[in-house]
Amino acid sequence: MGTLAVDSTGRFPEGGENDSRNLDAGALFVLKSRGSWLHCGCHLTMAIVSPVLLSLPFAFTLLGWSGGLLCLTAAGLITFYSYSLLSIVLEHFAQLGRRHLRFRDMAHDILGPAWGRYFVGPLQLGICYFAVIACTLLGGQSLKYIYLLSRPNGSMQLHQFIAIFGGLTLIMAQMPSFHSLRHINLVSLFLCLAYCACTTAGAVYIGHSHKASKTDYTVSGKSINLVFGIFNAISIISTAYGNGIIPEIQATIAPPVTGKMYKGLLVCYSVVISTFFGVAISGYWAFGNQSQPSILSNFIVDGQPLLPKWFLLIIYVFTLIQISAVNLVYMQPTNVVIERKFADPKKPEFSRRNVVPRLVFRSLSVASAATVAAMLPFFGDMMALAGALGIIPLDFILPMVLYNVAFKPSKRSLIFWVNTAIAAVSTVLVAVGAVASVRQIILDAKTYKLFANM
């Protein structure tokens, strides 16, 4: 299929996919439906299996072994179920001739225009842009780690590496559509398996070596700190599993879409299981409650690497490349908005009329994200807050609500009460998790400094 013709809500109009009325430039240029289920699986993997998973051992320090494993398993099962429900809803409306291409389109059609315009749309855009900021920060940190391997006493600061990574992203951000990332994401899928395997092996090696410090698995803190720490950890784990762009990923699949998203999810979660549990268990086992917000920080102590330099270099380079791919994936909702606002769907995609605004506004988007990342390089606290306020509503609550409203299952059915229970518990987690995250940010505020060299 070539291009998509959609109405003002982002759905295919009654005339079908070849109808040329009311073209939406965001869908036309960015969300091209040409991919297979394998392409979908690669996009999903890059959206979920990102370097954020390197913070999982840190989440375990707030939960301990039993709590950490329980939350990691529960979040995995719930998100797989949640994304499957979203896929079912999307396929259902596609069969009715109303294929939704964006999260806001689903909310607009199922819950009402106000939900799509004022809640789901802004929430998704905000959380995806935060992901771009976080990936830019992680990319800068990876570059800094590589630099310190060769020059342990080097004078370059973190914000300089963030600027370098931002420059790389600015070039790659000009790739026109989500579908055009398919080969990059396929390569990155193998890279994420590689650096997670290396990270796991490195943690096990350090844990067995004489360089290992005494490991303590005690969850420290007084009662109130302990409780808030638990909710912080839940937010971090939820963020690691977060996606928030399931409809946009499914929009890249060539019709018919039935069953393809589920195959993509199976590909994705086979990678999720092997990477998430491997890194979380090995990292926490090796470093205990000394695990850092990024486990890679534990591999260098006082400027001295605990692993061979060549091995660390492999991990950092693979991580850097994969972060670049993840960054591009989470830029797509922003790119859709940019194309929708500033592109002319009646002009060719690569005409001067469309190329110039694309170049200018995508560059501004990347530059803004890099600036914020350099100013506020406090990844752990910010990630917990993003998980509480963004990921949990989008991935743990809305799919349940959308399914129940769209299909109206009987109130006596198991699926109705499972969905309702997950949504209700998740709502409580949003409220308490947000308070816990803000509280932690306030407690850590004394260590905050603009453009800090973390």
C-alpha positions, 0 to 999 in steps of 0.5 A: 500500500502506498499512502493513507487517506484519513479523515480529521479524526485519523480514521479511514473515511467511508470511501476507503483507503484510496479516498483522496478527501481530507488528507492528513499529512501526519498519517500520509507521510509518517504512518505509512501502512507497508510493514509486515508482522516482523517489522511490527515486532522490531518496532515493538521491541525497540519501543519496549526493550530500551536501555531503560531496562538498565535501571531494573537492578536499581528498582530491585534495591527498593523492593528486595528479591521477592518484591522485585521479581513479583513486580517485574513478572506482574508488569510483564504479564499485565502489559502483554495482556494490555497490548493484546487488548489494544490490538484486538480493539484496533483490529475490530474497528479496522474490520468495521472500516474505521482503522485508527492510526493514532492513540488519540484517534482511538480515544476520539472514536471510543471515548469521545472527542474531548478525551482524544484532544485534551487527555490522551493526545497531550499525555501520549505526546508528553510521555513520548517526548520525555522518552526522547529526552531520556534517550538523549541523556542516556546517549550522552552518558554512553558517549561519556563512558566511552570517552572515560575508558580512553581518558579517565581524567578527561575534562569533557563534561556530560552536557558536551556529550549530550550535544554530540549525541543530539547532533547525531540524532538531528541527522537521523531524525530526518528519516521520513516515516516510521516504516523507514526505520524497519531495517534500523530496528531489526539490527538494533533488536540484535544489538539489544540482545548483545549488550544485555547479554554482555551486561549480564555476563559482566555483572556475573563476572564482577560478582565472582571476582575479587573486585566485588564488594560485600553485597547487601540485599537489605531494603534500607530506609524507615517505614515511610521511606520504605513505602514511598520507595516501593511505589517509586520502584513500581513506577520505574518497572512500569516505565521500563515496560512502557510503550504508549505508541501501540496504535502508531506501531500497528498503523505501520502494518499493511492491511489486512492487520488481523493477527499480525500485531499478536505475532509482533508481540510474541517476537517482542516479549521473547526478547523482553523476557530474556533481557529484562530478567537477565539484567535485573537478576544479575545486576542486583545479585552482583551489586545488591543495594549498591546498584546505581540508576544505570547498572553500567555506572557500577562497572566503573568505580573511582574511574577504574573499570571493573571489567576489561576495557575492550568488553566495556567498550562493546557494551557502551557502543552497542548501547549507544547505537540501540539508544539511537534507534529507540530515540527515533521510534519515540520521535514518531508521535512528535513527527506526526504532529509536525507533519500534520501542522506544517506539511501540505498533503497535496504536495509531494513528500519530498517537495521543497514545500514539505522538506523545509518545514520537516527539516526545521521543526524536527531539528528544533524538536531534537535541539530542545530535547538535548537542551533539557537533557543537558540541563536536568540529567537526573534520570532515575527520579524523572523516570519514576515520575514519568512512569507514574503520570504517563506510562501507567495511565496509557498502558495499564488503564486506558487499554482496559477502559477502551476494551470495556467501552468498545466491546461492552462485555457482560458485567458478569464476565471474567474479562470485565472484572479483570479489566476493571480490577487492573484499571482500579489498582493502576489508578491508585498506583498513579496517585501514590506513585506520583506523590512518591516520585515528587517527594523523592525529587524534593528530597534529592533537590539539594543535589540538583544542579543545572548542567550537572556532570553526572 
